[in-house]
């Protein structure tokens, strides 16, 4: 299957997913929408609906800003604050995928492995880098929890608040919840410890 044809197929899967939901999505429906045969789908995905859907939704995986170039945690927070908000379509897709995960354990496993965990790890790496620079006390389990909190807020805050997420909302999350949860190292204490080592 050519990249162009595969792109058309995955677009058809995403459209159907939003229209009918994961439970009602079928290989017959995908084949009809994508103008292909069910045999072609079975040849590539072996009858695994979760595999087909996951490949379709990860064709263009979510990307975060490049936090490896920042020189401070505050700079990273500023980038997070300025990041583009999720579109209404992205939010709908996110809720659809979470609902699918609640009904299909195989899909839930794939969703965590291919989408959720990489994003959480990338966010946690921001805190790990700050610990490497001596800004905060290293607490890797806390870093993972805070990264998951940020991701959950991105996904659910518009639904809970009824308001579109914006820079002010993200700034409040980072400054009133995430930042106070971290233990910052006083520069003078850090310099003293460094001199003694």
N, C-alpha and C positions, 0 to 999 in steps of 0.2 A: 504494500500500500504506500503510495507516494506521500510525502509530507503534506502536500496540498489536500489530498483526499482524506488523509488522517485528520487534518485540521477541520475539514467539513464534517467528518463523522463526530469528532469531539464536540463541535459546536452544536450539532443536533442533539447529542446526549445532554449537554448543559441546558439547552432550551427545554427539552422534555422534562428534565429533572425539576426545573422551576414550574413547569406547567402542571405536571401530574404528581410530583413527589417521587421519592425513592421507591416506596413500596409498590406503586402502580407502574413504575417504569419497567418495560419488558424488552427483550431482544427483538420481538416482533415489531414493537413500536419504534425502536431505534432503527431497525432495518428499513422500515417504511419511510421514516422521516429523513434518513440519510441516503435513501435510494441505493441501498446495498442489499445483499442477501444475508439471511440469518446464518447461513453456513459460513460466510466470511467472518462474521462476529465470533462464532464458535471456534473457528480455526485460530483466531488471534487471542481469544480470551477464555476458551475452554468452558464456556457457560458460566463464567464468574461475573455476575452483575457487579459485585463490589469492585472487582479489578477493572472492569470497563469504566465504571463511573469515576473511580479514583484516578485512572489515567486521564480521563477527560478533564477533571477539575484541577489536575496538577500540570496540565499542558503549559499553563502560564502560572507558575507557583508564586505565592506572595513574596514580595521582596521588601526588605527594610533598608533604611539608609545605611551607608557604610560607616559604622561606628568605630572601625579600626583606626581611623585617621584623627579621632578627637584626642585632645590633650588633657581633658578633665571631665569629670562626671557631669558638672554643670553644663559643659558644652554638649555632651551627649543628651542631657535632658532638654536643652534648647532645640536640638535636632528633632527629638521625639515630639516636642510641642508643636513644631512647625510642620510635621509630617502630614501628608494629605489624609483627609478623612476618608473612611470607607464609603463607597457609593451605596445607594439604595439597593442596587443589584447585587453588590458584594455581600451586603447584610442579609438579603433574602437567601442568597446561596449559602451563607454561613449557617443560618438557622435550618435550612433544608438538610445540610450535611450533618448537623448535630442531631436532628431528628432521625436521620438515617442511622446514625451511630447508636441511637438508643434502641433501635429495633433489630440491628444486625451486628452481632459481636465481631464478625470478620471485618466488616466495614469500619467499626470503631477502632479496631487494632490498626488497620491501614491508615485511618485518619490521624491517629496519634503519631504513627511512625513517619508519615510522609508530609504532614502539614503542621500539626500542633507542636510536636517535640522539636523540630528544627527551628521554629520561630522562638519558642521558649528558650532553647539553648543559645540562640543568637542574642536575645535580650539579656540572659544571665551572663553572657560573655562580657557585656558592657560593665557589669559590676565586678567581674573577675579582673578585668583590665584596670579598673579603678583601684582594686586591692593591690594589684601588681605595682601601681604607681604610688602606693602608700597613702591613698586618700581615705580609704575606709578599711575597717577590720574585715578580714576574709571570713565569710560564713556562707559556704557554697549552698547549703540546703536553704538558707534564707534567700539567697540570690535566685534560686529556682522558683521559690514560692512567689517572690515579688515579680519575676518575669511572667509567671502564670497569671498573677493578678492583673498585670498590665494588659496581657492578651485578652483576658476575660472582660476587662473594662472596655476595650476596643470593640468587642463583640456584642456586649449586652447593654452598655450604658444608654444607647439611643432607645432601646426598648423600655428600659426601666424608667428613664427620665422623660421620655416622650420628646426629647430634644435632639437635634442633630449634634453629633460630637464636633467640637471645634477646638481651636488653640487654647482658649480660656479654660475649657473643660479639662483638657489634657494637662495644662499647667497646674491646675488645682490638684489633680490626681498625683502628679509627680512631687509637688512641693508640700502638700499637706498629709500625704499618706506614704508614698514611697521613700522620699528623702528622710523623714523622721524615723523610719524603720531601720535605717542604716546607721552604723556606728562610725562616725567620722573621726579621723585621727587628727588631733591638734598638731599644727605644723611644728610648734616648738617642741612638743613631746616627741614627735617623729624624728626631728633633727637630733634630739638628745639621744634617742635610742640608736639612731644610725651611727652617731659618734662613738657610742660605747661598744658597738659590735666590731 
